[in-house]
Amino acid sequence: MKPVHKLVTALVALAAVSAALATALAVFAPAALAATGAAGGGLPADAWSFGLLGAALATGLSSLGAGYAVAKVGTAAVGALAEKPELFARLLIFVGLAEGIAIYGLIVSILILNRLVA
């Protein structure tokens, strides 16, 4: 097995374990938080479930969208940069705007989680 394949296998295993832990937290944490009434003013378990699901979807889908946007814009930017190197600063702005999509999703998920706790 090549070293690159070992690294990819290890990353996939780490992602699978992380996904299993996140799923377990999403299933068991709302009921525990609702039972203790420690946060959120005693919100029902359904409110916690939908809030955590919304925060996870906001972060996950915006990150996927940002990755897709950076892939498309980055490929086009490298092609344009090969022909006209003086366009570097302008092309860097486009790639940065594509990366900003993930930041917006993270901000939305933080706002959702703050609303649950308050």
DSSP file (Angstrom, degrees, kcal/mol; ACC not computed):
  #  RESIDUE AA STRUCTURE BP1 BP2  ACC     N-H-->O    O-->H-N    N-H-->O    O-->H-N    TCO  KAPPA ALPHA  PHI   PSI    X-CA   Y-CA   Z-CA
    1    1 A M              0   0    0      0, 0.0     5,-0.0     0, 0.0     0, 0.0   0.000 360.0 360.0 360.0 133.4    0.0    0.0    0.0
    2    2 A K     >  -     0   0    0      1,-0.1     4,-1.8     4,-0.0     3,-0.2  -0.392 360.0-115.8 -73.7 154.7    1.3    3.4   -0.9
    3    3 A P  H  > S+     0   0    0      0, 0.0     4,-2.0     0, 0.0     5,-0.1   0.838 116.0  55.9 -59.9 -32.6    1.8    6.0    1.8
    4    4 A V  H  > S+     0   0    0      1,-0.2     4,-2.5     2,-0.2     5,-0.2   0.904 105.9  50.8 -66.6 -39.7   -0.9    8.2    0.2
    5    5 A H  H  > S+     0   0    0     -3,-0.2     4,-2.5     1,-0.2    -1,-0.2   0.873 108.8  51.8 -65.7 -36.7   -3.4    5.4    0.3
    6    6 A K  H  X S+     0   0    0     -4,-1.8     4,-2.4     2,-0.2    -1,-0.2   0.902 110.3  48.8 -65.2 -40.3   -2.7    4.9    4.0
    7    7 A L  H  X S+     0   0    0     -4,-2.0     4,-2.4     2,-0.2    -2,-0.2   0.921 112.3  47.4 -65.3 -44.1   -3.2    8.6    4.7
    8    8 A V  H  X S+     0   0    0     -4,-2.5     4,-2.4     2,-0.2    -2,-0.2   0.907 112.3  50.4 -64.5 -41.2   -6.5    8.6    2.8
    9    9 A T  H  X S+     0   0    0     -4,-2.5     4,-2.3     1,-0.2    -2,-0.2   0.906 111.1  48.7 -62.9 -41.8   -7.7    5.4    4.6
   10   10 A A  H  X S+     0   0    0     -4,-2.4     4,-2.3     2,-0.2    -2,-0.2   0.892 111.7  49.3 -65.7 -39.3   -6.8    7.0    7.9
   11   11 A L  H  X S+     0   0    0     -4,-2.4     4,-2.3     2,-0.2    -2,-0.2   0.888 110.8  49.6 -67.5 -38.6   -8.7   10.2    7.0
   12   12 A V  H  X S+     0   0    0     -4,-2.4     4,-2.2     2,-0.2    -2,-0.2   0.908 111.5  49.0 -66.1 -41.2  -11.8    8.2    5.9
   13   13 A A  H  X S+     0   0    0     -4,-2.3     4,-2.3     2,-0.2    -2,-0.2   0.908 111.4  49.6 -63.8 -41.2  -11.7    6.2    9.1
   14   14 A L  H  X S+     0   0    0     -4,-2.3     4,-2.4     1,-0.2    -2,-0.2   0.893 110.6  50.1 -63.8 -40.1  -11.4    9.4   11.2
   15   15 A A  H  X S+     0   0    0     -4,-2.3     4,-2.4     2,-0.2    -1,-0.2   0.887 110.0  50.8 -65.4 -38.8  -14.3   11.0    9.3
   16   16 A A  H  X S+     0   0    0     -4,-2.2     4,-2.1     2,-0.2    -2,-0.2   0.913 111.9  46.4 -65.9 -42.5  -16.4    7.9    9.9
   17   17 A V  H  X S+     0   0    0     -4,-2.3     4,-2.3     2,-0.2    -2,-0.2   0.911 113.1  49.9 -66.2 -41.5  -15.7    7.9   13.6
   18   18 A S  H  X S+     0   0    0     -4,-2.4     4,-2.5     1,-0.2    -2,-0.2   0.902 110.2  50.3 -63.1 -41.0  -16.4   11.7   13.8
   19   19 A A  H  X S+     0   0    0     -4,-2.4     4,-2.2     2,-0.2    -1,-0.2   0.886 110.0  50.5 -65.0 -38.7  -19.7   11.2   11.9
   20   20 A A  H  X S+     0   0    0     -4,-2.1     4,-2.2     2,-0.2    -2,-0.2   0.911 112.1  46.9 -66.0 -41.6  -20.7    8.4   14.3
   21   21 A L  H  X S+     0   0    0     -4,-2.3     4,-2.4     2,-0.2    -2,-0.2   0.908 112.1  50.1 -66.1 -41.6  -20.0   10.6   17.4
   22   22 A A  H  X S+     0   0    0     -4,-2.5     4,-2.3     2,-0.2    -2,-0.2   0.888 110.9  49.8 -64.4 -38.6  -21.8   13.6   15.9
   23   23 A T  H  X S+     0   0    0     -4,-2.2     4,-1.7     2,-0.2    -1,-0.2   0.913 110.1  50.3 -65.8 -42.3  -24.8   11.4   15.2
   24   24 A A  H  X S+     0   0    0     -4,-2.2     4,-2.6     1,-0.2     5,-0.4   0.906 111.8  48.1 -62.7 -40.9  -24.8   10.1   18.7
   25   25 A L  H  X S+     0   0    0     -4,-2.4     4,-2.3     1,-0.2    -1,-0.2   0.903 110.3  51.4 -65.5 -40.1  -24.6   13.6   20.1
   26   26 A A  H  < S+     0   0    0     -4,-2.3    -1,-0.2     1,-0.2    -2,-0.2   0.802 115.5  43.0 -67.4 -28.0  -27.5   14.8   17.9
   27   27 A V  H  < S+     0   0    0     -4,-1.7     4,-0.4    -5,-0.1    -2,-0.2   0.905 126.3  26.8 -83.4 -43.8  -29.6   11.9   19.0
   28   28 A F  H  X S+     0   0    0     -4,-2.6     4,-1.7    -5,-0.2    -3,-0.2   0.758 107.5  68.3 -96.6 -25.9  -28.9   11.9   22.8
   29   29 A A  H  X S+     0   0    0     -4,-2.3     4,-2.8    -5,-0.4     5,-0.3   0.896  95.1  54.3 -66.2 -41.8  -28.0   15.5   23.6
   30   30 A P  H  > S+     0   0    0      0, 0.0     4,-2.5     0, 0.0     5,-0.2   0.919 110.2  46.7 -60.4 -42.2  -31.4   17.2   23.0
   31   31 A A  H  > S+     0   0    0     -4,-0.4     4,-2.0     2,-0.2    -2,-0.2   0.906 114.4  47.6 -65.8 -40.1  -33.2   14.8   25.4
   32   32 A A  H  X S+     0   0    0     -4,-1.7     4,-1.9     2,-0.2    -1,-0.2   0.910 114.0  46.6 -67.4 -41.8  -30.6   15.2   28.1
   33   33 A L  H  X>S+     0   0    0     -4,-2.8     4,-1.7     1,-0.2     5,-0.5   0.886 113.5  48.5 -68.4 -37.7  -30.5   19.0   27.7
   34   34 A A  H  <5S+     0   0    0     -4,-2.5    -1,-0.2    -5,-0.3    -2,-0.2   0.865 110.5  52.1 -69.4 -34.9  -34.3   19.2   27.8
   35   35 A A  H  <5S+     0   0    0     -4,-2.0    -2,-0.2    -5,-0.2    -1,-0.2   0.890 113.2  42.5 -69.4 -39.1  -34.5   16.9   30.8
   36   36 A T  H  <5S-     0   0    0     -4,-1.9    -1,-0.2    -5,-0.1    -2,-0.2   0.810  88.9-150.6 -78.2 -28.2  -32.1   19.0   32.9
   37   37 A G  T  <5 +     0   0    0     -4,-1.7     4,-0.2    -5,-0.2    -3,-0.1   0.715  51.8 135.7  66.4  18.4  -33.6   22.3   31.8
   38   38 A A      < +     0   0    0     -5,-0.5     2,-0.3     3,-0.1     3,-0.1   0.842  66.4  22.2 -70.4 -33.4  -30.1   23.8   32.3
   39   39 A A  S >> S+     0   0    0     -6,-0.5     3,-0.7     1,-0.1     4,-0.5  -0.922 111.3  32.8-133.6 156.9  -30.1   25.8   29.1
   40   40 A G  T 34 S-     0   0    0     77,-1.6    78,-0.1    -2,-0.3    -1,-0.1   0.635 112.8 -81.3  77.4  14.6  -32.6   27.2   26.8
   41   41 A G  T 34 S-     0   0    0     76,-0.3    -1,-0.2     1,-0.2    -3,-0.1   0.832  90.9 -51.5  62.4  32.4  -35.2   27.9   29.4
   42   42 A G  T <4 S-     0   0    0     -3,-0.7    -1,-0.2    -9,-0.1    -2,-0.2   0.894  80.0-174.5  73.4  40.5  -36.5   24.3   29.4
   43   43 A L     <  -     0   0    0     -4,-0.5    -6,-0.2    73,-0.2    -1,-0.1  -0.348  30.0-103.6 -64.2 147.7  -37.0   23.9   25.7
   44   44 A P     >  -     0   0    0      0, 0.0     4,-1.7     0, 0.0     3,-0.4  -0.275  30.4-107.9 -68.6 162.5  -38.6   20.6   24.6
   45   45 A A  H  > S+     0   0    0      1,-0.2     4,-2.6     2,-0.2     5,-0.1   0.833 118.0  59.3 -62.4 -32.3  -36.4   18.0   23.1
   46   46 A D  H  > S+     0   0    0      2,-0.2     4,-2.7     1,-0.2     5,-0.2   0.897 103.7  50.8 -64.0 -39.3  -37.9   18.6   19.6
   47   47 A A  H  > S+     0   0    0     -3,-0.4     4,-2.2     1,-0.2    -1,-0.2   0.910 111.7  47.6 -64.6 -41.2  -36.8   22.2   19.7
   48   48 A W  H  X S+     0   0    0     -4,-1.7     4,-2.8     2,-0.2     5,-0.3   0.922 111.9  50.7 -63.6 -42.9  -33.3   21.1   20.6
   49   49 A S  H  X S+     0   0    0     -4,-2.6     4,-2.4     1,-0.2    -2,-0.2   0.941 113.9  42.7 -61.8 -48.1  -33.3   18.5   17.8
   50   50 A F  H  X S+     0   0    0     -4,-2.7     4,-2.5     2,-0.2    -1,-0.2   0.866 114.5  51.9 -68.6 -34.4  -34.4   20.9   15.1
   51   51 A G  H  X S+     0   0    0     -4,-2.2     4,-2.3    -5,-0.2    -2,-0.2   0.934 113.0  43.3 -65.8 -46.2  -32.1   23.6   16.4
   52   52 A L  H  X S+     0   0    0     -4,-2.8     4,-2.4     2,-0.2    -2,-0.2   0.885 114.5  51.2 -67.1 -37.5  -29.0   21.4   16.3
   53   53 A L  H  X S+     0   0    0     -4,-2.4     4,-2.6    -5,-0.3    -2,-0.2   0.914 110.4  49.2 -64.3 -42.3  -30.1   19.9   13.0
   54   54 A G  H  X S+     0   0    0     -4,-2.5     4,-2.4     2,-0.2    -2,-0.2   0.903 111.8  48.2 -63.4 -41.5  -30.4   23.4   11.5
   55   55 A A  H  X S+     0   0    0     -4,-2.3     4,-2.0     2,-0.2     5,-0.2   0.908 113.1  47.9 -65.9 -40.9  -27.0   24.5   12.8
   56   56 A A  H  X S+     0   0    0     -4,-2.4     4,-2.9     1,-0.2     5,-0.2   0.912 113.3  47.4 -66.5 -41.7  -25.4   21.3   11.4
   57   57 A L  H  X S+     0   0    0     -4,-2.6     4,-2.4     2,-0.2     5,-0.5   0.890 109.7  53.7 -67.2 -37.8  -27.1   21.8    8.0
   58   58 A A  H  X S+     0   0    0     -4,-2.4     4,-1.3    -5,-0.2    -1,-0.2   0.931 116.2  38.4 -61.6 -44.6  -26.1   25.4    7.9
   59   59 A T  H  X S+     0   0    0     -4,-2.0     4,-1.9    -5,-0.2    -2,-0.2   0.941 119.8  45.4 -71.5 -47.4  -22.5   24.6    8.5
   60   60 A G  H  X S+     0   0    0     -4,-2.9     4,-2.2    -5,-0.2    -3,-0.2   0.932 115.9  42.5 -65.4 -48.3  -22.3   21.5    6.4
   61   61 A L  H  X S+     0   0    0     -4,-2.4     4,-2.5    -5,-0.2    -1,-0.2   0.867 113.9  51.3 -70.9 -34.9  -24.1   22.6    3.3
   62   62 A S  H  X S+     0   0    0     -4,-1.3     4,-2.4    -5,-0.5    -1,-0.2   0.870 110.6  50.1 -68.7 -33.2  -22.4   26.0    3.2
   63   63 A S  H  X S+     0   0    0     -4,-1.9     4,-2.4     2,-0.2    -2,-0.2   0.899 111.1  48.4 -69.1 -39.8  -19.0   24.2    3.5
   64   64 A L  H  X S+     0   0    0     -4,-2.2     4,-2.3     2,-0.2    -2,-0.2   0.926 113.2  48.0 -63.9 -43.1  -19.9   21.9    0.6
   65   65 A G  H  X S+     0   0    0     -4,-2.5     4,-2.6     1,-0.2    -2,-0.2   0.900 111.7  49.7 -63.1 -40.9  -21.1   24.9   -1.4
   66   66 A A  H  X S+     0   0    0     -4,-2.4     4,-2.8     2,-0.2     5,-0.2   0.894 109.8  51.4 -66.1 -38.8  -17.9   26.8   -0.7
   67   67 A G  H  X S+     0   0    0     -4,-2.4     4,-2.0     2,-0.2    -2,-0.2   0.913 111.8  46.4 -63.3 -42.1  -15.8   23.8   -1.6
   68   68 A Y  H  X S+     0   0    0     -4,-2.3     4,-2.2     2,-0.2    -2,-0.2   0.912 113.7  49.0 -65.0 -42.6  -17.6   23.4   -4.9
   69   69 A A  H  X S+     0   0    0     -4,-2.6     4,-3.0     1,-0.2     5,-0.3   0.911 111.3  48.6 -65.0 -42.5  -17.3   27.2   -5.6
   70   70 A V  H  X S+     0   0    0     -4,-2.8     4,-2.7    28,-0.2     5,-0.3   0.881 109.8  53.5 -66.0 -36.1  -13.6   27.3   -4.8
   71   71 A A  H  X S+     0   0    0     -4,-2.0     4,-1.7    -5,-0.2    -2,-0.2   0.938 115.4  38.8 -62.3 -46.2  -13.1   24.3   -7.1
   72   72 A K  H  X S+     0   0    0     -4,-2.2     4,-2.0     2,-0.2    -2,-0.2   0.944 122.2  41.1 -70.6 -47.9  -14.7   25.9  -10.0
   73   73 A V  H  X S+     0   0    0     -4,-3.0     4,-2.6     1,-0.2    -3,-0.2   0.897 114.9  52.2 -69.0 -39.2  -13.4   29.4   -9.4
   74   74 A G  H  X S+     0   0    0     -4,-2.7     4,-2.4    -5,-0.3    -1,-0.2   0.895 108.9  50.0 -64.1 -39.8   -9.9   28.2   -8.5
   75   75 A T  H  X S+     0   0    0     -4,-1.7     4,-1.9    -5,-0.3    -1,-0.2   0.929 114.1  44.5 -63.6 -44.8   -9.7   26.1  -11.7
   76   76 A A  H  X S+     0   0    0     -4,-2.0     4,-2.4     1,-0.2    -2,-0.2   0.874 112.2  53.6 -66.9 -36.2  -10.7   29.0  -13.8
   77   77 A A  H  X S+     0   0    0     -4,-2.6     4,-2.6     2,-0.2    -2,-0.2   0.900 108.1  48.9 -66.5 -40.5   -8.3   31.3  -11.9
   78   78 A V  H  X S+     0   0    0     -4,-2.4     4,-1.7     2,-0.2    -1,-0.2   0.899 111.5  50.4 -66.1 -39.0   -5.3   29.1  -12.5
   79   79 A G  H  X S+     0   0    0     -4,-1.9     4,-0.9     1,-0.2    -2,-0.2   0.909 114.3  43.5 -64.0 -41.6   -6.2   28.9  -16.2
   80   80 A A  H  X S+     0   0    0     -4,-2.4     4,-2.7     1,-0.2     3,-0.4   0.862 111.2  55.2 -71.0 -34.5   -6.4   32.7  -16.5
   81   81 A L  H  < S+     0   0    0     -4,-2.6    -1,-0.2     1,-0.2    -2,-0.2   0.816 100.5  59.5 -68.3 -29.9   -3.3   33.2  -14.4
   82   82 A A  H  < S+     0   0    0     -4,-1.7    -1,-0.2     1,-0.2    -2,-0.2   0.844 114.5  36.1 -66.4 -32.1   -1.3   31.0  -16.7
   83   83 A E  H  < S+     0   0    0     -4,-0.9    -2,-0.2    -3,-0.4    -1,-0.2   0.854 133.0  22.1 -89.1 -37.4   -2.1   33.3  -19.6
   84   84 A K    ><  -     0   0    0     -4,-2.7     3,-1.7     1,-0.1    -1,-0.2  -0.801  59.6-178.4-134.1  92.2   -2.0   36.7  -17.7
   85   85 A P  G >  S+     0   0    0      0, 0.0     3,-1.3     0, 0.0    -1,-0.1   0.716  77.9  73.2 -63.4 -20.0    0.0   36.7  -14.5
   86   86 A E  G 3  S+     0   0    0      1,-0.3     3,-0.4     2,-0.1     4,-0.2   0.583  83.6  69.9 -72.3  -7.0   -0.9   40.3  -13.8
   87   87 A L  G <>  +     0   0    0     -3,-1.7     4,-2.4     1,-0.2    -1,-0.3   0.283  65.4 109.3 -89.2  10.5   -4.5   39.3  -12.9
   88   88 A F  H <> S+     0   0    0     -3,-1.3     4,-2.2     1,-0.2    -1,-0.2   0.901  75.9  47.5 -57.0 -47.8   -3.4   37.6   -9.7
   89   89 A A  H  > S+     0   0    0     -3,-0.4     4,-1.4     1,-0.2    -1,-0.2   0.902 113.5  47.8 -64.3 -41.7   -4.9   40.1   -7.3
   90   90 A R  H  > S+     0   0    0     -4,-0.2     4,-1.3     1,-0.2    -1,-0.2   0.901 113.2  47.7 -65.6 -40.3   -8.2   40.2   -9.1
   91   91 A L  H  X S+     0   0    0     -4,-2.4     4,-1.9     1,-0.2    -1,-0.2   0.845 106.0  58.1 -71.0 -33.1   -8.4   36.4   -9.2
   92   92 A L  H  X S+     0   0    0     -4,-2.2     4,-2.2    -5,-0.3    -1,-0.2   0.861 102.5  55.5 -63.9 -34.7   -7.5   36.1   -5.5
   93   93 A I  H  X S+     0   0    0     -4,-1.4     4,-2.2     2,-0.2    -1,-0.2   0.905 106.1  50.8 -63.7 -41.8  -10.5   38.2   -4.7
   94   94 A F  H  X S+     0   0    0     -4,-1.3     4,-1.8     1,-0.2    -2,-0.2   0.904 110.9  47.7 -64.5 -40.8  -12.9   35.9   -6.5
   95   95 A V  H  X S+     0   0    0     -4,-1.9     4,-1.8     1,-0.2    -1,-0.2   0.896 111.0  52.3 -67.1 -38.6  -11.5   32.8   -4.7
   96   96 A G  H  X S+     0   0    0     -4,-2.2     4,-1.3     1,-0.2    -2,-0.2   0.872 106.9  52.6 -64.3 -37.4  -11.8   34.7   -1.4
   97   97 A L  H  X S+     0   0    0     -4,-2.2     4,-0.5     1,-0.2    -1,-0.2   0.882 108.0  51.6 -65.2 -37.7  -15.4   35.5   -2.1
   98   98 A A  H >< S+     0   0    0     -4,-1.8     3,-0.9     1,-0.2     4,-0.4   0.878 108.7  50.6 -66.5 -36.6  -16.1   31.8   -2.8
   99   99 A E  H >X S+     0   0    0     -4,-1.8     3,-0.9     1,-0.2     4,-0.9   0.771  96.7  71.0 -70.6 -25.2  -14.5   30.9    0.6
  100  100 A G  H 3X S+     0   0    0     -4,-1.3     4,-2.1     1,-0.2    -1,-0.2   0.732  81.5  73.0 -64.2 -22.0  -16.7   33.4    2.3
  101  101 A I  H <X S+     0   0    0     -3,-0.9     4,-1.8    -4,-0.5    -1,-0.2   0.898  96.1  49.9 -59.6 -40.9  -19.7   31.2    1.7
  102  102 A A  H <> S+     0   0    0     -3,-0.9     4,-2.0    -4,-0.4    -1,-0.2   0.872 108.1  53.4 -66.4 -36.7  -18.5   28.8    4.4
  103  103 A I  H  X S+     0   0    0     -4,-0.9     4,-2.3     2,-0.2    -1,-0.2   0.898 106.7  52.4 -65.0 -39.8  -17.9   31.7    6.9
  104  104 A Y  H  X S+     0   0    0     -4,-2.1     4,-2.3     1,-0.2    -2,-0.2   0.912 109.4  49.1 -63.0 -42.1  -21.5   32.8    6.4
  105  105 A G  H  X S+     0   0    0     -4,-1.8     4,-2.2     1,-0.2    -1,-0.2   0.885 110.3  51.0 -64.2 -38.4  -22.8   29.3    7.1
  106  106 A L  H  X S+     0   0    0     -4,-2.0     4,-2.1     2,-0.2    -2,-0.2   0.894 109.6  50.3 -65.5 -40.0  -20.7   29.2   10.3
  107  107 A I  H  X S+     0   0    0     -4,-2.3     4,-2.2     2,-0.2    -2,-0.2   0.910 109.9  50.6 -64.9 -41.6  -22.0   32.5   11.4
  108  108 A V  H  X S+     0   0    0     -4,-2.3     4,-2.2     1,-0.2    -2,-0.2   0.909 110.2  49.4 -63.2 -41.7  -25.6   31.4   10.9
  109  109 A S  H  X S+     0   0    0     -4,-2.2     4,-2.4     1,-0.2    -1,-0.2   0.876 109.5  51.8 -67.4 -35.2  -25.0   28.2   12.8
  110  110 A I  H  X S+     0   0    0     -4,-2.1     4,-2.3     2,-0.2    -1,-0.2   0.904 109.7  50.1 -65.2 -40.1  -23.5   30.2   15.7
  111  111 A L  H  X S+     0   0    0     -4,-2.2     4,-1.8     2,-0.2    -2,-0.2   0.890 110.5  49.7 -64.6 -39.0  -26.6   32.4   15.7
  112  112 A I  H  X S+     0   0    0     -4,-2.2     4,-1.6     2,-0.2    -2,-0.2   0.933 112.2  47.1 -63.9 -45.4  -28.9   29.4   15.8
  113  113 A L  H  X S+     0   0    0     -4,-2.4     4,-1.9     1,-0.2    -2,-0.2   0.868 110.0  52.9 -66.9 -36.0  -26.9   27.8   18.7
  114  114 A N  H  X S+     0   0    0     -4,-2.3     4,-2.1     1,-0.2    -1,-0.2   0.885 107.6  52.3 -64.5 -36.9  -26.9   31.1   20.6
  115  115 A R  H  < S+     0   0    0     -4,-1.8    -1,-0.2     1,-0.2    -2,-0.2   0.855 108.3  51.4 -68.1 -34.1  -30.7   31.3   20.2
  116  116 A L  H  < S+     0   0    0     -4,-1.6    -1,-0.2     1,-0.2    -2,-0.2   0.906 114.0  42.5 -67.7 -40.9  -31.1   27.8   21.6
  117  117 A V  H  <        0   0    0     -4,-1.9   -77,-1.6     1,-0.2   -76,-0.3   0.826 360.0 360.0 -77.4 -32.4  -29.0   28.5   24.7
  118  118 A A     <        0   0    0     -4,-2.1    -1,-0.2    -5,-0.2    -2,-0.1   0.500 360.0 360.0 -72.3 360.0  -30.4   32.0   25.5
